[in-house]
Amino acid sequence: MKATLIVLTVLSLAVRAEDSKPITWTDQYDALLKKHVSTQGVNYAAWHASAADKKQLSAVVAAVGRESLDGKSKNEQLAFYLNAYNAHILDQILKEYPTKGPGGGGLFGRNKFFKRSNLLVAGKKTSFTALENETIRPTFKEPRIHFALNCASASCPSLHTEAFRSDTLDTTLTALTTAFVSTNPKGVKTVGWKKVAISKIFDWYEDDFKAAGGALAYINKYRATKLSKGTKVSFQSYSWKLNAAPKK
């Protein structure tokens, strides 16, 4: 009887310890994504209408700015940067909302949106362009990041509905890449006999796919139904319209 009571007490203490674990900014960000993001897009209208949720996201990006990467593994760092980029994008869009797209939808506004150094990430001032092209791409040399980073635009791969976690990062990146090139017409669209139109991402970042033999070879790594060698490839036009979920 005493042994049983001891076991129950230990289990109870373990549950209490688990319940008392502090909620991290990643947990807060994850909850916001699950509330406002679906495979159809982001419900910016509802998010913008909630002062509490906007404040929560502001707290998330503030925490991103204070984060230290000292001693973190490569996967922990990459998960952090992916979350940081996407959280900042959402925060900036909600500050501009209602908007037709990043920077208002026009070229001038869009360039300013992505290139101005108004983001604080792990103690450093940066821009979306610099964060992607000067930090994430050269540091990690991981092509799958292109299907995880989200630029808040209609042609961009869908925003992941959960925060990235280091322990599941590899599986998640593979799943996002596979979905984009296998089932999403924004990734690969059949336009005729042995003709496909693929995302402009494969054109803009062609160097990132050279190690795999080019865009077509890279795409085939993640497709159950392979594209044949004779397939003619063109690039889709890129829509910078806001990736908002359709209104119900």
Residue, then its C-alpha position, 0 to 999 in steps of 0.5 A: m500500500k505504501a509503495t503504491l502511495i509513493v508511486l502516486t505521489v511521484l507521478s503527481l509531482a511529475v505532472r505538477a512539474e510539467d504543468s508549471k513549466p514556463i510558457t515560451w514565446t515559441d509556445q505563444y507563437d504556436a497558439l496564435l498560428k493555430k488560431h489564425v492560420s489554415t492551409q487556405g491562408v491567414n485570417y488577418a481580419a480576425w487577428h487584426a480585430s483582436a487587440a489581445d492577439k496583436k499584443q501577444l504577437s508583439a510580445v513574440v517578436a520582442a522576445v525574438g529580438r532578445e533571444s540568445l543563440d549561444g550554445k544552441s544546436k544547428n537545428e535549434q538555430l534554424a528553427f529559431y530563424l524560421n519562426a523569427y522571419n515568419a513572426h516578424i512578417l505577420d507582425q508587420i502585415l498586421k501593422e499595415y492591415p488592411t493592405k493588398g500585400p507586403g508594403g501595400g502591394g506595389l513595387f516601391g512599397r514592397n522593396k521598402f517592406f523587405k529591405r528596410s532594417n527595422l527588425l531585431v533578431a537575436g540582438k541584431k538589426t536586420s531586414f527580411t532580405a538580409l535575414e534570408n540571404e545573408t543569414i539563413r541561406p549561407t549559414f544553413k545551406e538548406p533548400r527546404i527553407h524556401f518552403a518554410l519561409n513565408c512572405a505573406s503573398a499568394s504565390c508563397p508556399s503556405l504559412h505553416t500552421e505551427a511553430f517550428r521546433s528543433d526536434t521535429l524540424d527535419t520531418t516538418l521541412t520535408a513534409l512542407t517541401t513534399a506538399f509544395v511540389s507534389t500537391n500544390p499547383k503553386g509549386v508545380k502545375t501541369v500546363g500541357w503534355k510533358k510541360v509544367a510551370i513551376s514556382k518562380i522560387f526555383d528561378w530566383y534561388e536556382d543556385d540553392f538547387k544546383a547541388a541536387g542537379g537543378a530544379l527538376a531533379y530537386i523537385n523529383k526528390y520529393r515527388a512520388t510521381k516523377l517528372s520525366k527528363g524530357t519535361k519542359v519547364s517554365f516559371q509561373s508568374y508570382s502574385w504578391k497579393l496578400n495570402a489572406a484566407p478567403k472570407k466565409 
